[in-house]
Amino acid sequence: MFSEAVPSAAARPRLRLPSLWSGRPMRARLMVVVVLINLAAAAVSGAVIIVKARTATQVETAASMAVAEPLVAETLQMMQDAPVPGLFRVLTLRFQALRHVRVRLLDATQAVVGEKAGGGHAGRRRAPAWFARLIAPPVLSHEVPLVLQGRRIGTAIVTTEPSDEIDEVWGYALALGLTGTTLSLAMLATLFFAFGRLLRPLERLAEGLTRLEQQDYSPRLERPDTRELAVIAGRFNRLAEALEGARAANRQLTRQLLTAQDDERRRTALELHDEFGPCLFALEANSASIARIAGTLDEPARGRLQQRTDDIAAIVKRVQTINRALLSRLRPAGLGQAPLDACLDLLLRDLARHNPGVTIESAYEGLRRSYGDLVDLTAYRCVQEGVTNALRHAQGRRIAVRLEEDAAALRIRIADDGVGLAPVVATGRGLPGMRERVEALGGTLTLDAPGTGTVLMATIPLEAAADAADRPEAARA
């Protein structure tokens, strides 16, 4: 039987924040939090105002209701001898002083003879209906009999009318809301600039980290006023200093390794030239001598001996060709004795001779005779490897090589009109070797496809050339 697989905690889908929050800047998030806090405070304040206003309105209307009956009794007592119409007029006038109630005066036949309408005062802002519904207490109604000289002459119907109180509360709430909104906007504006000032060191930190990611270890951060950010800035500066020191040490070590490697290649080339070359020449001379001796012999010994000597001569010639190729790879001929541009011209002519279908152009501007053994060899290897790669992979018809010196660096540019870079570039040994040599001298090497063909750019600082020229003993040890 198979049990149903239970997804692990890592495989379960995680709840994600809404897109309006996720990925937003920190200042925007802080402002959203402050706005939410203000809205929550406004909601709580509004609820408190509504509850308090509802209670106060209920108390006010109840008090007005309680005053109505004593007011009627006092008026009737004062006007026992007055005519009935006059009494109704007096009651109407006296009821006008009451707030929060509506009074209707009915005579003995239940006809309306006087009325005091409730409601707000003229000129006061009227509360909207939804606000009135939130605050208004239940409507109360009370009938007060009108008795004059022992005879009931009518009825006063008193009904609660809290619109006055509600209008007052609405005006108060509106003023408080406008004041709170103004203060909140002022606070948000202040916090917006304050957060920007507080978070500006983080922006500089992000820029510094980006430059560190690009292997630029020169940026340093100013120490901000905030203690926590000051600690981060200090540690960033120490990290940048450590990385810069480590890169300088690595460059120095790589330069020493390259110098030792080139010295070893030079010694090997000298041994091949001084030892292996004469031996091959001696073999060639002995083969020619044997061929002359074989010419004095009779057949069939003469033919067989001449065949052997021809085979030996062909083998010797093949080994000499291989030996010259090895010498060229170990140490380019003339480099260090002839001018750099002449050595490069010789290299490019040789490559063009072996690839007759491709045009190789060269241009040199402001080049010195030599930049030191290490820089000359680095420039030579960059041109050699760049042109060789273009011949092997670009499938183009034209290759342009340009070397120039400006005020700060020696610049090498190799461009072709081929197919450009493949989507997935295979990692070989040539390009990493070039980059290692150039970066050991403090330079940069880039490979780009601007649309048509490929462009290789190498930049070697002139200070590296000065260092190499100041240490000739390391180059010729």
N, C-alpha and C positions, 0 to 999 in steps of 0.2 A: 504494500500500500504506500501511496505517496502522500506525504503531508504537505500542506500548502505553505509556501515559503513566507516568512514574516519579514517585511523589509526592516533593515537596520535603521538605527537612528540617523546615521549619516545619509541614508538613501531616501529618508522621508522628506517630502517637500517642506521647505521652511516658509514661515509667514514672512512676507516682504512688506515693507512700509510702502505707502502710496507713492506714486511717482512725483507728486507735488512736494514730498519731503525728502525722498531718497535722492542723493547726489547733489543736493543744494549746498551753496557755500555756508560756512559756519555762521557768518554774520546774518544771512537770511534766516537760518534756523533759530538763532537767538532772538531775532526780531519777531519771528512767528510765535515763539514761546512767550515773549512779553505781550504780544497782542492777545494771545489766548488768555493769559493771566488777567489782562485788563478787561476782556470780555466776561470772564468768569466773575471778576470783582463787580463789573457793571450789572451782571445778572443778579448777583447776591444783593447788591445795593437796591436794585429795582424791586426785588422780592420783599426786602425789608420795608421799603417805602410804601409798597402796596399794602402790606399787612398793617403797618402803623396807621396809614391813612384810612384804611377800612375801619379800624378800631376807633380812631378819632372821629370819623364821620358818624359812626353809629352813636358815639357818646354825644356829639353835638346835636344830632337830630332828636335823640331821646330827651336831652335837656330842653330843646325847643318845645317838644310835645308836653313836657312837664310844666312849662311856663304858661301854656295856652289856657288851661282851665282856671288857674288863679287869676289870670288877667281878665277872663270873662266875669268871674265872680266879683272882682274888685270894681269893674266897670258897671255891672248891674247894681251893685250896692251904692255906687256914687250917683246913679241916674235913675233912682226909683220913681221920681216924679216926671221924668222926661217922656216925651211922646215916643212911640215905637219907631217911626222913621228916623227920628234923630238918634235914637239908641243904635240903630243899625249903622248909621253913618259914623258915629263915634267908634263903634267896635271895628269897623273897616279901617279907620285911620290908625287905631291902636294896634291892630294886627299887622299893619305895614312895618312896624318896628321889629317884628319877629323874623328870624332867618331860619332857613332849612325846613320850613313848613309851608303848606298850601292850605288856605282857609276859605271855606265856602259858607256863607250865611244864608240860611233858609228860613222863610217865615212859617207861620202855622200851617199854611197850605202847601208847604214844601217847594215853594217857588224861590228861586235864587234872588236875593235882594242885595247881595254884596259878596265880593270875592277879593282875596289877596293872593296873587299868583306867586309861586316860588320861582327860583331860578337865579342865575348869576346876575351880577351888576353890569350895567352898560359899560362897554369898553374893556371888560375883562376877557382874556383869551378863554374860549370855550374848549373844554376837554373833548377829545374824540370819543366816539361811542364805545370803542373797545376798552378804553381806559375807564370810562364811567361804569361799564359792566364789571370790571375787575374790583372796583372800590365800593360801589353803591351797596349799602346794607339792604335788608328786606324792607319793603315799603310797609309802614304802619299807618293805621287810620283810627281816629278816635272822635266820637260824637260828644259834644258838650251842649247840654240843654240850656236854652235861654229862658229864664223865668223872671217875670217882672210883676211885682205886686201880687205874688202868689199865683200868677197865671203864666203858662208856658206860651211864649210868643214866637218861638222858633228854635232852630238848632244850628250850632256851629260845627261843621265837619272839618276836623284838622287832619291833614295827611302829610306825612314826611316827604320832603323835597330836598335831597342833599346836593343838588347841582351847584349851589354856592360853594360848599366845602370842597366838592370834587374839582371845581374850576380852580380854587385856590391851591389844592394839592397838585393839580396838573401844572400850573404856573411854576410852583416850587420845583417840581420834578423836572420840568423843561429847563429851568435856569440851572439846576444842579447838573443835568445831563450835558448842557452846552458847556458849562464850566469844566466838568470832568472830561469831556471830549477834547476841549482846547488844551487842558493840562496833559492829557494822554498824548495828543499829537506833538506837543512840545517835548514831552518826555521821550517819545519815539524818535523824534529828530535828534535830540541830544544823544540818545543811546546809539543811534545809527552812526553818528560821527565818532562817538566814544568807542564803539566796537571796532569801527574801521581803524582807529588809531591803535587800539589794543592788539588787533589781529594783523596789523601791517608787518610786524616782525615775522609772523608765520608765512606771509607771502614772500618776504625776502628769504626765509628759510627754504621754501619750496623752490625758489629760483636757484638758490645755492645748491640744493640737492640735485636739481636738473643739470647744473654745470658739473657737479661731481660725477653724475651718471655719464656725461659726455667726456669724462676723463680730464676735466679742467679743474685742477685742485687749487687754483689761485684765489677764489672768492673767500672773503672773511666777513662775518656779520658783526654789526655794531651791537654793543651791549644795551638791550632795552631796559626801561625802568622797571618792568614787571619782574619780580624775583624768579618765578618759574621759567619765564621765557629767557631771562638772562642766563639761567643754568643751561638751557637748551642751546642758546647761541654760543656759550663758552665751550660746550662739548662739541658742537659742530666745528668750531674753529680748531680745536685740538685734533679732531678727526681729519680735517682738511690738511693740517700741517703734517700729521702722521702719514697720510696718503701721499702727499707731495714728497716727503722725505723718502718713503718707500719706493716711489716711482723713480726718484733721482738715483737711489741706490741700485734699483733694478736696471736702469739705463746704463749706469756706470759698469755694473757687472756684465750686462749684455755686450757693451762696447769692448770690455776687456776680453770676453769670450770670443767675439768676432775678430778682434785683433790677434788673439792667440791662434784662432782657427786659420786666419789668413796667413799668419807667419808659418804655421805648419804646412799649409798648402804651398807656400813659396819654397820652403825647404824641400818638400817632396818634388816640386817641379824642377828645382835645381838638380836634385839627385837624378831624376829621370833624364834631364838634359845632359848632365855631365857624365853620368855613368851608363845609363841605358843607351843613349844616343851613340856614343863611340862604339859600344859593343855591336849595335846593329850595323854601323858603318863597317866595322871589321868583318862581320859576317858577309856583308855585301861584297867587300873587296876580295875575301877568300873565295866566294862563289864565282866571281869573275875570273880569279886566277885558276880555279879548278876548270872552268869552262875553256880557258886558253890551253891548259894542259891536255884536256880531253880532245882538243882539236888535233893533237899530234898522234892520237891513237888510231888503231884500225877498227873497222866495224866488226862486230856489232857493239863493242865496248864503248866506242866513241858516242854512238847515238844514245845508249842508255845513260851514260855519264852526263851528256849535255841535257838530257831530259831532267835528271835529278838537279843539276845546277840551276836550270830554269825554274823548277819548283821552289828551290831554296830562295832564289832571287825574288820570286813573287811573294813568298811568305814574308821575307824581310821587308819588302815594300809595303805590304799590308800592315805589318807591325809598326813600321815607321809612321804610316798614316794614323794608326790608332794612337801612337805615342804623341804625335802632334796635337790630336784632338784632346787627349788627356791634359797636355800642357796648357792648351787654350782654356780648358775648363778650370784647371787649377790656378792658373795665373795668366790673364790675357797678355798677349805679346805687346811689348812696348809701353804698357801702362806704368806710369811713374817716370819714364824716360822721355817719351813723346808727349806733346800736348793732348789734353783730354779730348778735344774735338777731333783730332786726327785719329786717335784710337777708336772713337765712336764711328767715324766715317769708314774705317777699315772693317769694323764689325758689320755695319749696315750693308756695305758693298758685298761682303761675303754672304750675308743672308739673302740679298737680292739675287746674287748669282745662282744660288741653289733654289730660288723660287722665281723663275722668269716671268710668270703670269701676274705678278704683284708689283706695283710701283711703290717704292719706299722713298719718301722725301724727308730731308733733314734740314733743320735750321738752328743756328746757334747765335745767341745775342749776348754780348758782353761777358763771355766766359773767360776765366783765367786759364793760365797754362795748366795749373794744378791746384786742387783744394786740399791736398794731403792724401796720403795713401788710402785711408779708410773711406773718405768721402768719394774719391775718384772711383774706387772699386764699387762702392754702393751705387753711384750713378751708372756705372757701366753695367752692373748686374740688373738694375731696374730696366734700362733700355733693352738689354739682351732678353730678359724674361718677358717684358711687355711685348716686344715685337714677335718673339717666338710664339707666345700665346695667340697673338692676332693672326699669325700665319697658320697656326694649327686649328683654331676654332672659329675665327670671324667669318671666313669664306668671303672676304672682301677683295677689292682690286686695288685699294690705295691705303697706305699707312703713312701717317705724318708724325714725325718725331721732332719735338722742339725743346731746347734747353735754353734757359735765360737766367740771368742773375739780376735781382733787383736789390734794393737797399737792405733787405733783411734776409733773403734766402735764395738758394738755388732751386729753380722750379723745373720740373720735368713733366712734359705732356706728350702722351702717345695716344693718337686717335686713329680709328679705322672706320671704313664705310661698310662694315659687315652686317651680320644678322643681329648683333647686340647680345645681351646677356640672356642665358637660358633661365627659365623660371626657377629651376633648382640648380644652383651652381655647385658642381662637384668640388670638394675640398682637396686640392693637390698640395704639393710642396713648394711650388714656385712662388705663388702669391703670398702665403704666410712667411716664406723666407724673405721676400722683398719687404714686407711690412715690418718684420722683426728688425731688419737692418736699418730701415728708415727711422723707426721709432726709437731705436737705440741711440740715434743721433739727435733725438728731440724733434723729429719731423713727423709728417703725416702722409698717409697714402690712401687714396680713394679710388674706387672703381665705379663708373657711372655709365648709364645708357641713356643719353639725352633724346632718344627718338630714333635716330639712325646711327648704327654702329656703336662702338664702345670707346670710352675715354678713360685713360688711366692718368691720374695726377699724383705726383710725388713732390713734396716740399721739404727741403733740408735747410735748417737754419744756418746762417753763415758762421755763427759762433761755434757750431760743430766743426766747420771747416778750419776755424782758427785753432780749436783744441787739437784737431788731428795734425795740423801743420806744426804745432808747438811740440809734438811728441814724435819726431822722426825716428827716434831710437826704438820706440815700440813697434813702428811699422817695419823696421829693418833688422829686428833682433835675430 
